[in-house]
Amino acid sequence: MGSQGRGGGWGRSGGRGCPSGGGDARLVSEQFSQAPQKLAFYSWYGSARLFHFRVPTDTVLLRWLLQVSRGSGPTCTNVEITVYFRYGAPPVINPLGTSFPDNTSVQPSFLLKMLHSNASVNISHPAPGDWFVAAHLPPSSHKIEVKGFVPTCAYIFQPDMLVVRVVEVSILEPDVPLPQTLLSHPSYLKVFVPEYTQELRLELQGCASNGSLGCPVHLTVGSATLPGNFQKVLTCSGPTQACRLLLPSPPWDRWLQVTAKSLAGPRVSVAFSAVAALTACRPWSVNFQHLLQSSPNQSSNASTGLPPPTPSYQDLDRRSSMVGGPFCLRSFPVLREDVDVVSVRFQPLDRVSVLVQSDMPSVMRLNLNTGMDSGGSLTISMRVNKTAIANTSVVACVTAASPLLSFNASLSCTTAFFQGHPLSLSASSPTANLIIPYPETDNWYLSLQLMCPERPEECEQASVLVETTLYLVPCLNDCGPYGQCLLLRRHGYLYAGCSCKAGWRGWSCTDNSTAQMAAQQKAAALLLTLSNLMFLAPIAISVHRSLLVEASVYAYTMFFSTFYHACDQPGEAVLCILNYDTLQYCDFLGSGVSIWVTVLCMARLKAALKYVLFLLGALVFAMSLQLDRRAAWNTMGPCLFAIVVMVTMWVYRCGRRRHCYPPSWQRWVFYLLPGISMAAVAITIYTSMMTSDNYYYTHSIWHMLLAGSAAFLLPPREQHTKPWPCSQKLTCHYEICKNHRDELYTVT
């Protein structure tokens, strides 16, 4: 987590440029840091590097110090680095300009583009809690680079967080005037907003400036969040204007920051009394006692979708007089069921549907404040019967921190500090869906109310049952058939992202602007799989020349390369006979060992030494690929060693025989030069020409060139040796087989 960064936790900043508050003894500065990360070119959300910080309470100033360092190689150039900031959840970014799924609500991210090595961002009065920083390089070129073959430039990014927080904050109690005097430093206040608060009123009373009746005070209420900022600012000037601020639906169950600054001169004092008044909201809720006392008939009604008894207007009036105030909402308790990592299901406790009426909103609270729920997508689906909503409509609002308690004709879905997500149900559109990727860590609320815009009198006794489906999922629809939902981790924080295939793009792999058609996918699968049939040529030649071990290796490579690429395809053209990772490992192993045995076979070693090297090479390949199967030198290292052995043996024979080896010019012109040329072209294509767009063609050519070069480079059969060298047959049905090179006889 962010609290365990490089600095070892919180500590005083030592000369790092953190503001000290201008000598105000109530302020202390602290520094916070995390280990740097290597940036990557952007191709999907997993390419962005995520940093997770936690801002302490009573912070009045937050400064991000962004540092970028790069390598010194020739490939290191100035690139544009994009940095995103967001409060409460990872930022939702879209550098590629792709489309989001339908009914997805996405707020634009607050971002900073860095062209230099260092930058800083200041935020006044930041909200306490989780803050996230994400950074990435420009979009990738889609070139498939072999790891370790071409030098790359490393761009290292590190954000440091410096904060200034208040150690002395005045508590503003409800309906109790708090005298304040402003001179050169501002006053820092905070008021606690309990749950079920309908409205908060802040007022400055008895304001005077050096004995006059003026009130030059600048009031800032609330905390800054990114990307949106709904802080309320109040400027009090003349004595005739009432200096008060009304906040409907303030955030529940938390402290609200209030900062008062003087607008007078540096030596002018301003005195006033701050007063906070809270308007309580009386909820009618289905509590657990009601559930325990419900009869079996009521339970069966709930299971069939019928609502349990709901309070009538007379019951509400009678109960409200007993508790001392009118009801303002119906609270439906919601059961949170944790299904898996970043996967939660919400459902009402005692019913399938939610009862919605016109007198007050029906509210459901979704608990997403565990700190591990912001890495998924919140999906909300509502459905109503067309006949039940013939002349009416149901409006809904999804908000964080507090519910919307007053629906008006404009259907504004805004609380004191949050812009909500509006929804509506009617006879023409009886269903409504909403997707919120990476919801902020908080309590979320779904508020519903019945509206009759044409005939309000029809809504007085009307009620509608709304079926709700509420889920938190890692990826919407599991990224669809052309994507893979992957869990990403930053220290102990988990979040999910979609990795798309076959040209599909977007947050949930739903953007088909560059997608491949089904025919293209099948053609690509056929190219990658059938191109491996080229290995039949070296297999046949090896068998004909009695190179059975080499033939077995080529057959192994052909088999696993074919089925690996059949399993590696997205969408419809997929066939996996084994685990994907197993097929990939066997494909890489077969390719490396094929090159190994071909080169050693060209060296014409003695049989015993050749087979020992065959076995040792296979074991070395198995070990190196287990360490890192995509590293270039894990394959090239053993192959270069085999080439050194082959060249050494050829030079030795040239010196002993006093002429070039192989001695025949036909062997060089018709076999060695074509085989070496095909191998060189194959290596060039594999290391420098493959991209994600042309992969199907270039990799298929790689298959054919690799198999073709092996067929050309395999040495010819020894002279005076038959394909199956058995010199004579015995009457006892035994065969005496002779190896002409080693003068060894074997009885079979």
N, C-alpha and C positions, 0 to 999 in steps of 0.2 A: 504494500500500500504506500501512499504518499508519505506517511509519517515515519517511514524508515528509509529515508533517502541517504545521500552521500554525507550530508552534514551530521548524521547521527541523531536526528530528531530536531526539536526546536532549540534555538540558541540565539544569543544576541548577534546582530550583524556587526562585523568588525571592519568598518571602513569600506563597505561595498556600495556606498551611495544611497543607502536607504534613508528616506527622510525621517527626521527625528521629531517632527511636529513643531518646529520653530521654537524650541525651548519649553514646550508645554510639559510639565512634570507628570501629567496624567497619561501620557502616551509612551509606549515602549515599542521598539522595533525588533523584529525577529526575522530570521532567515530560514529558508526551507529549500532543499535541493534534492534532486534525484540523479541516479546514474545515467550517463549519456547513452544514447542509442544511435545505431547506424541507420541512416535514412535510405529509403528505396524509391525507385521510380514507380509511380502510381499505376496500377492495373486493376485492383479491386480493394475493398476496404482493409483487407489484411496487409496491404502495402503501407498503410499509414501507421506511424509509430505513436502509440498512445501513452500519455503520462497522466497519472492520477494523483491529485493533491487534495488536501483537506484544510480549508481556511478556518481558523479559530473564531470563536464568538467575539463580538464587540470589536471587530476589525473595521477601521475607518479608511484605510488606504491599502490597496494591493498593487504591487508592482511585479510584473514578470520581466525577468532579464533573460533574453534569448541569445544563446551563443551557438555559433556554427563554426566548426573547424573542418578542414578538408586536407586530403593528402597532397603530396608534392609531385606526383607523377605527371607525365605529359598528357594524360587523358583528363586531368583535373582542370576544369574550367568553371567560370562563374555560372551558376544555375539559379533559377528562381525557386525558392523554398516557400511553401504555403503552410501557414500555421493557423490552426483553428482553436477557438476557446468556447467553452460552454459550461454552464452551471448545472449540476444535478445529474448529468448523463453525458456519455460520449457525443461529440458533435456528429450530426447527420450531414455528410458531405456528398458532393456530386461533381467532382472535377471533370468527368467525361461528358457532362451534359446529357445524361441518359434520363429516361422517363421512369417515374415511380409507378407502383401498382395503383389501380383505381381506388378511390376513397382513402388515399394516404394523405395525412396532414403533415406537411414538412415546413418548418420555419427556416428561413435563410440563416446560414451560419455566420457568426462573426469571425472574420479571417484577417490575416495579415500576410502580405507577400514581402519576403525578405530578399533584397538584392545584395546586401552587405553581410558581413560576418556577425554583426551584433545588432540587436534591436531591443526595445523595451515597450511595455504596454502598462498604462496606469488605469486602475479602476477605483473610484471612490465609493465608499460604503458598500463593499461587496457582501453578498449573502454568505453567511457561514455554512459550511458543509462541504460536499464534494464538488471539486472543480476538475475539469478534464482539458488537457491540451493534446492536440493531434497535429502531426507534421508529416509532410511527404515531399518528394521531388516532383518535377513535372511528369505528365503521363508518359508511360514507357513506350518504346518504339516497337514492342512485340517481338524483338529479336531474341532468339533462343541462343544464349551464350553458354559455352561449355565452362563449367566452373574450374578456375585455376589455369585456363589456357590463355586467355586474353587478360592483360592487366586492367583492372577497374579502379575507379576513384572512390574513396570512402568519404562520405559526408557525415560527420558526427554532430548530432544536435543535442543540446542540453538546456532545459529551462530551469531557472532558479526563481523561487518565489520569496519575495520580501514583503512583509506586512507591518503595518503600524496599527496597534490596537489600543483600546482605552482600558485602563485598569480601574478607573473611578467613573462609574456611570450612575446617574441619578435615576431612581425608580419612580415612575409616574403611576401612582395608584389611582384607580377609577374614582371619579367625583371628588378628589382631594386636590385642591390647588397646590401647585409646587412653585414657590417663588424662585426666579432665576434672574441673574444679572449678567449681562454681556458687556465685555470691554474689548479686549484684544483677541481672546480665544473663544471658540464656540462652546456651546453647552451640548453635552451628550446625554440624551435621555433614552429610556426604553420603557415600554408598556407591555404587559403580558396580556395576550388576547386568548381567553379560554375557549374551549370548544362550545359550539352552538352560539357564537356571537353573530348577531345579525347586522350590526352597524357599529362603527367606531367614530366618535366625534372628538376632534382635537380643537382646542380653542385657547387663544391667548387673551387673558383678561388683565385689565389695569396696566396696559402697556404705556410706558412713558420713557422719553429720552432726555436725560439731564433736566428733569422737571417739566418738560413740555409734554404735550399730548400725542406727539408723533410716535410711530411704532415701526422703525426701520429694521425689520427682522426678516430673515430668509429661512424658511422652515423646509427641511427635507425629511420625508417620511418614507420608510421602507428601505430595502436593500437592493443593490444593483445586481442583476443577473444577465447572462448572455446566452443566446443572442438578443432576446427581448429585454427591455428595461421599462418597468411600469412604476418607477418611483414617482411619488407625488411631491410636487414642489409648491410651496405657498409663500408668496411675498406679501408681507404686511407693510403698508406705507402710511396712509392717512388715518386719523382717528375716527373718521366718519364710517369707514368700512369695517364690517365685522370680520375679525381675523379668525376664521374657523375653517375646518376641513372635515368633510364627511366622507367616510370610507365604507361603502356597502360591501358586505361579504369579505371582511379582512381575513387573512390567514389564521387558521385555528391552531390553538395549542402551541403557541410559540411567542417569543419576544419580538416586538416590533421596534426597530431603531428609529429615533427621532433626533435630528441634529438642527440646532438653532444657531444661526450666525448673524452678527450685527452688520447692518448696511450703513451704519453711521461712520463717522470718522474714527481714526485710530485711538483717540483719547476721549471719545464720547461713550458714556455708559448708557445701556438700555436695560430697563427693569420691567419685568412682566411676571405673570403667574400662568403656568401651563395647566390646563385641565383636560382630562380624558374622561369621556362618558361612553359607556358600553350599553348597547341594547341587546338584551338576551333573547334567544330564540328557543321556544319550547317545542321539543320534538315529540311526536307520537310514534313510538317504535314498538315493534313486535319483539318482546324480550324473551329470554330463555324460560322464565317462569310461565309465560303464556304457552310456550311450546310444550313444557312438561305437563301442563294442566289440560292440554288439548285432548279431545276425545278421539277414539279410533275412527269415528265417522269423519272428523275433521281431517285426520291424517290421510284417510282414503281420498277425501275431496282434493287435498293438496296434491296427491299423487296423480290425480286425473286432470290436474290443471285448474281446478276451481279454487277460488281464493277462500281462506278462512274468514270468519266474521270480521268485518271491518267496522270501525266506529262510525256511527251516524253523526249528523250535525248536532243533535241533542246531546249525544255522549261526549262529543268534543267540547261543547259549551260547558257541560257539567264538570268534566275533568279539568278543563282549563281554569275554572273558577276555584277548584280545589288546590291546584298547584300555583295559582297566582298570576296567570298570564295566558294569552291566547297561543294556540299552536301555530307554528309557521312551516312545518315540514313533516312529512311521513318518512321515518327512517326505517329502511328494510335491512336488517342484519345480513351480512354476506359471509359465507364460509369460504375461507382461503384454503385450497388444497394444492400443496406442492407436488407436482408430478415428476419433475426431473430438474436438471440444471437449467436455470433461466426458463422454467416452464411451470406455470401456475394456472389453476382453474378456479374461477369465482362462480358461486351460485348462491341464490337466496336460501336461507335456512329452512323455511317451511313451505315453500311454494315454487312452482315452475314459472309463473308469470308474476309481474309486478302490477299492482293496482294503481292506476293513474286517474286523478280527478282534477277539477279546475280550481278548487278552493286553495290548494297549497301544493307545492312540488313534492314528488316522491323521490327520495334520495337514497342512493346506494353508495357505500364507501368501499373503495378498492385499496387494500393495504399494499402499497408498493414502496415502503420505506425501510426495507431490510438492508439496503445498500448493495444488494446483488441482483436487483430486479431491473435495473436500468440498461442492461445489456441485451434485451430482447425487444420484441414488438408487442404492444398492447392492441388487441383486436376486440372490437365491440360490435355486436350484431343485434339488431332489434327487429321484431316482426309483430304485426298486429293483424287481426282479422278485418277484412275489408268491410264486412257488414256491420261490425261494431263501431266503425269510425266513418260512417257514411257522410255525416254533415259536420264533422269535427276534425281536428288534427291534434297530434301530439308533438310537442316541441321538446327537445332534449338539449342538454349542454354538458359537456365533459370538461371538468376543470381540475386543477391541482390546488392543494392547500385548503380550499374551502369551496362549498357548493354554491351555485347560483340560486338565490332564494327569491328573487323577484323577476319573473318573466313579464316583459312589457310588449307592447305592440310592435316595436322595432326588432324584437327577438335578438337583442344584443347579448352576446354570450361573453360578458366581461365581468370579472370580479375586481376587487380593489387593486390587485397587483398581478393579474393573470388574464391573458386572452385565451378564452376557452375554445372548444371545438363544437360548433352547433350541428344539430341533427334534427330531422323532422320526419314525421310519419303521417300519411294521409291515405284516402281511399285510392288515389291514383298511384301512390308510391308507398305500399304497405310495409316495405322493408327499408332498412337503413344500416349502413356499415361504416365503420371508422377504423383506420389503422394508424397507430402512433408509434413510429420507430424510435427506439431508445427513449422511453418516457422518463421524466425527471424523478429522482428519488423523493417520494412524498406520498401522502395520502391523496388518492384521486377520487373524484366524486362524479357520479352520473345522476343528474337531476332531470326529471321528466314532469311535464304538466300538460293538462288538457286545455286546448284553446278552441274557442268558437268565434272566429273573426266576424262572421256575418250575423249570427244570432247568439249573443252572449247568454241569453236566458236559457238556451237549450243545454248549456254546460252545467247548470247549477246542480242538477241531480244525476248527471251522466257520469259514467265511469267506464274505463277501458282497461283491458288486460293486455299488457305488453310482454312478450316473451323476449328475454335477454340471454345472450350468449357472450360470456366475458372470459377471455383467455389472455395469458402472457406466453408467447411462444418464442423460441430462439430465432427462427426464420419463418417468414410467412410462406405457408404451403410447402415448407421444407425446401424452398428455392426452386420448386417445380422440377420437371423432367430434365431440364438442361442446366441444372446447377447443383451444387453441393453445399450444404449448410455446415460450416466449420466453427468450432468453438475456439476463440482466441483468448490468450491469457496475458495479463500484465501484473506480475507478482501474484497476489491472491485474487485479483479482480478478473471475472470472466465475462466475455461478451461474444456475440455471434455475428457472422457475416457470410454472405453468399459468394461462392466462387463459380463463375459461369463458364459454359462450354459452348462449342458449336456456333460461335458468333453471337450468342445471346448476351445481353448486357443488362445493367440496371441493378437497383437495390435488391430485388428479389428475382433477378434473371427473367424479367418479363418484357424487356425491350428487345423487339425483334427487328430493329432497323438494319442490323448487319448480320442477322441470323442466317444460317444455312438451311436450305430446304431439305426435306426428307430424302429426295433423290441425291442431293449433294452429299448428305451424310452417308448414305449407302455406298456411293461411289468412292468416297474417301476411305471407308472401312474396307472395301474390296481392294483398293490400291495398296493399302498398308498390309493387308493379310496375304493377298495373292502374289505380291512382289517377293515374298519369301520362298515361293516355289522355284525361284532361280537357284536356290541351294541344291536342287535336284541334280544340277550339272556337276558340281564338285563331289556330290555323294556318289554319282555313277562313275566318275573318273577315279575316285579313291577306291571303290570296290574293284574296278577293272584292274587297277595297279596294285592290288593287295594291300592297300593302306586302310585297314579296317578300323583302326582307332580314329584316324582322321574322319572317316566316313561317319562314325558314330557321333563325333562332336558336331559335325555339320548337320546331322539329322536332329540332334538335340536342339541346336540353335534354331533350325527351321521350325520345329514344333512349338517351342515356347515363344519365339518371336511372333509367330502367327496368332497364337491365342492370347498373348499379351496385348497386341494391338486390337484384337477383337474385343477385349475387355476394356480397353482404354477409350472407347468411343462413347460419346454422349448420346442421349436421346434414344431412338428406336434401334439403331444398329449396334447392339451390345450383346456379347456372349462371353460369360466368365465361367470357365470350368474349374478354376481354383481361386483362392484369395488373390485380390489385385496385387498386393504387395509381393506375394510369392511369385506371381507371374512376372512382375517387373524385375525382381531379383534374378530369376532364372534367365530372362532375356538378356540382361546386362552381363551375366556370367557367361552365357553361351557366346555372345559376341566377342568378348575378350579372349576366351579360350580358343575360339576359332582362329583368330589372328595369331595367337601363340603357337598352336600346333602347325599352322601353315608355314610360318617362318622357320620353325625348327625342322620341319620336314624338308624344306629346301636346303638346309645345312647338310643333309645326308650323314647324320651321326650314326654310330653303331647302334644296333637295336636296343641293347640294354641301357645305354646312356640316354637315348632318345626317349624311351618310355619313362625313365626316372624323371627326366626334365618335364615331360608331359604331366606327370602326376604332381610334381612340386609346383609347377606353374598353376595348375588348377587350384591347388590349396592356397597359393598366394593370392590368386584372384578372389577366391571365396572370402579370405580374410579382409582384403582391401575394400571390396565392395560392401562388406558388413560395416566397415568404418564409415565410408562415405561413397555411395554408389554413383554419385554424379560428379565426383572430382575427376578432372581429366588425367592427372598423373597417376591415379590408381590403376588406370588401364594402360596409359602410355608408358609407364615405367617398366613393367614386365615386357611389353612388346619391344621397347628399345633394347632391352637386355637380350632378347631373342635375336634381334637384328645384328647386334654385336657378335653373338655366337656364330651366326650364319656368315657374316663377312669374314670373321677370323678363319673359319673352316675353308672358305673359298680362297682366301689369300694363301693359306697353308698349301692347298692343292695346286695353286698356281706356281708356288715356289718349288714344289716337289716335282711337278710335271713339266716345268719350264715352258708353259704356255697358259693362255687365259682359261679360266674356268667359269662357267661351262664352256667346253671347247667348241661347240657347234655354233656358227653364226645364225643358223636357222632357229636355234633355241632362243637366242637373244632377240631376234627380229620378230618372230611369230608368237612367242610366248612371254618372255620376261618383260620386254618393253611394253607390250599391251597390258600385262598384268600390273606392272608398276604404275603405269599411267592411270589405269582404272582406280587403283588404290589411292593415288595422289588426289584425283578428282573427288573420290569419296570422302577423304579426310577434309578437303577444302569445303565441300558442301556441308559436312557435319559440323565444322567449327565456325564457319563464317557466313553461311547463306541461309540457314534455317530461321524462319519466323513462325509465329503462331498462325499466320494467314496461309503460308505456302508449305506448312509442315507435311501435309498429306502427300504432296508431290515430291518435295526434296527428300523426305525420309524414305519414301518408296524407292527413289533413285539410289539412295544410300544402300538399301537392301540389295538391289540388283548389282550395283558396282562391287559391293563387298563379296557377294557370292561369285560374281564373274571373275574378279581378280584372283580368288582362291582357285577357281578352275584353271586359269592360265598359269598360275605360279606353282602348282603342284609338280614335283619333279617327275620325269618319265620313269617307266619301269626299267629295272636293271636289264642289261643285255643278256640274251640266252636264258631268260627267265620266263616261264610260262605264267599265265594269270594265276593258276593254282599250282605252284611248283612242287610236284610230287614226281620223283624220278622213276620210281618203279613200284609195282604192286606185288605183294607177297601172297602166296596161296592161303595163308592163314588169315587173310582179309585185313592185315595191317598194312600201313603205308609208310614208307620212309621218305620224309620231306627234308630237303636240303636248303639251307640258307647260304647262297653263294658268297655273300659278303663276309659272313662271320665263320664259315666253314663249320656250321653246327648242324647236327642231324637230330631230327625229332621223330619218334615213332608214334603214330596216331592210329 
